[in-house]
Structure formats: C-alpha cells, structure tokens
Amino acid sequence: MPRTSPRNHGLFPCKAEVARRLSQTPTEWKPKAKILERHGLPRIDPLMGGRYWPAVQAYFDRRYGLSTVEVIAPDGTENLDVL
C-alpha cells in the first residue's frame, strides 16, 4: 500500500491532491484553476499554503446548482488591538 502524505488528508491539501480529488492531473488542473478562480474558486490561502477544501467543494456545489450558500474569502489580517 503506497504511503500518502498527511498533507493530502487535511483541510488545505496540496495542489496535486486537489487535482486528484477533482479527477485531474496536476498538469490539467493548473490552467483550469486559473480560469475557475476568476469565477469564484477559492484561491490558495497564503498562510496555510493550500485551498480550503470545504470551500472548494462548496464552490463546485454552487457551480452545479446544488447549493445557494455563498462562500466569502478572508478579507485580511484581524487587528484585535482595535477592540
């Protein structure tokens, strides 16, 4: 049984794992991801280093009419000193 990285099982999978989960090769997925990002596909979170998988699933559910819930992207760093 091949060993898989724990990175592939979490909420922020690597690019290759996202491609695999979407039945794509990494080469096929790369240009498609750029196009889909313009239509709302969640971008790679710079802090976590991957796309938040539940948001990716929600994006495709909306795209195919299975949900009406809108997912919003983080709007920046929180400043708790303001409170």
VENKA-V216207 format. One record per residue. N is the residue number from 1. PHI is phi in whole degrees, 0 to 359 (* if undefined). BURIAL is # if it has 24 or more other C-alpha atoms within 12 Angstrom, else .. Layout:
# VENKA-V216207
n=N phi=PHI burial=BURIAL
n=N phi=PHI burial=BURIAL
This chain:
# VENKA-V216207
n=1 phi=* burial=.
n=2 phi=291 burial=.
n=3 phi=278 burial=.
n=4 phi=243 burial=.
n=5 phi=288 burial=.
n=6 phi=301 burial=.
n=7 phi=300 burial=.
n=8 phi=280 burial=.
n=9 phi=255 burial=.
n=10 phi=273 burial=.
n=11 phi=281 burial=.
n=12 phi=236 burial=#
n=13 phi=294 burial=#
n=14 phi=292 burial=#
n=15 phi=303 burial=#
n=16 phi=295 burial=#
n=17 phi=289 burial=#
n=18 phi=300 burial=#
n=19 phi=302 burial=#
n=20 phi=299 burial=.
n=21 phi=297 burial=.
n=22 phi=259 burial=.
n=23 phi=59 burial=.
n=24 phi=234 burial=.
n=25 phi=275 burial=.
n=26 phi=304 burial=.
n=27 phi=293 burial=.
n=28 phi=292 burial=.
n=29 phi=290 burial=.
n=30 phi=306 burial=.
n=31 phi=290 burial=.
n=32 phi=293 burial=.
n=33 phi=299 burial=#
n=34 phi=299 burial=.
n=35 phi=293 burial=.
n=36 phi=293 burial=.
n=37 phi=300 burial=.
n=38 phi=292 burial=.
n=39 phi=250 burial=.
n=40 phi=112 burial=.
n=41 phi=300 burial=#
n=42 phi=303 burial=#
n=43 phi=282 burial=#
n=44 phi=293 burial=#
n=45 phi=288 burial=.
n=46 phi=295 burial=.
n=47 phi=285 burial=.
n=48 phi=270 burial=.
n=49 phi=79 burial=.
n=50 phi=198 burial=#
n=51 phi=274 burial=#
n=52 phi=291 burial=#
n=53 phi=302 burial=#
n=54 phi=301 burial=.
n=55 phi=289 burial=#
n=56 phi=296 burial=#
n=57 phi=299 burial=#
n=58 phi=298 burial=.
n=59 phi=302 burial=#
n=60 phi=291 burial=#
n=61 phi=299 burial=.
n=62 phi=294 burial=.
n=63 phi=301 burial=.
n=64 phi=255 burial=.
n=65 phi=74 burial=.
n=66 phi=263 burial=.
n=67 phi=204 burial=.
n=68 phi=243 burial=.
n=69 phi=283 burial=.
n=70 phi=267 burial=.
n=71 phi=260 burial=.
n=72 phi=253 burial=.
n=73 phi=277 burial=.
n=74 phi=304 burial=.
n=75 phi=263 burial=.
n=76 phi=134 burial=.
n=77 phi=284 burial=.
n=78 phi=282 burial=.
n=79 phi=244 burial=.
n=80 phi=285 burial=.
n=81 phi=291 burial=.
n=82 phi=288 burial=.
n=83 phi=294 burial=.
